[in-house]
Amino acid sequence: MKLSRPARRASLVVHVAASASWLGLTLGLLALGVTATTTGSARTVEASVRAMKLFADWLLLPVAFLTLLSGLVLSLGTPWGLARHRWVYTKFWLTLATTTATVFALRPGVNSAVTAVAAGEPLPDAGDVLFGPIVSLSAYVFMTVISILKPWGLTLRGRKLRASACKPVDSGRARQTS
């Protein structure tokens, strides 16, 4: 399946906007996490973790799924393919891993921090509000870099597809030009 030029451009705009939003949300989560762990004010800690919960519950997952879906549409609808180039394949698996980590690690960690702080207890573990955003931010910056540089070349499947597309010239039928 190949996307038409307008569909490809629209998908690319959606993908870049969603990816940039995901990166921005993660920067916001990191800023709030740093604030929650470094402040001496219980009110500031509570406000920070509640804001993190709001971001994680309402914004992060829709943006993550939009990034994943638009990336799949682009990879399957353009010559880049999903498993032809190592950088595309790497981005797909990293996006899937960070989306999964958001669901099963980041959100539960933020929720436990909110529960503890709302009960009047101190922040239970700084890692609950810092590690997720740090790991995510590192992954997103790495994915941005490989999107721009497009390193590593073709996968084995990509090399096979390219070889099958380049049919050898039949030497008996080739014309001599002088």
C-alpha positions, 0 to 999 in steps of 0.5 A: 500500500502506498499513500498518495502525496497529500495523505503522506504529507498529512500523516507526516505532519500528524506524526511529527506533531504527535511526537513533538507533543510527546517529547514536550509532555515528557519534559513537563513531567520531568520538570514537575518531577524535579520540582516534587523531589527538590522542594521543601514545601508539601503543598508544592509537592502535592501540586506537582504530583497532581499535575503529573497525574493529570498529564499522565492520565489525560494527555500522555497515552492519547499522544503516545498512541497517536505517535505509534499509529501515525508512525505505522501508517507512514512506515507501511504507506511509504518506501521506508517500510516497517522492517526495511530500514534499521532506524525505522524498525528501531523507532517502532520498537522503542515507541512500543516499549515507551508506550508500554512503560507509560502504561505499566510503570510511569502511570502507576508510579505517579498514581502511588505518589499522588495517593501518598502525598494526598494522604499527608505522607511524604513523597514515597520514592523520588524514582516514581516521579523521576525515572519514567520521564528521564528514560522516556526523554532519553528514548525520544531524543534518541528517536529524534536523532535517528529520524534525522540521521537515518543510520545503519542501512537496510535490514536483511528483509530490506536487502532482499526486497531491494535485490528482488526489485533489481532484476538482472539484465538478460545478457542475450537480449542486452543491446550494445551501444557504441 
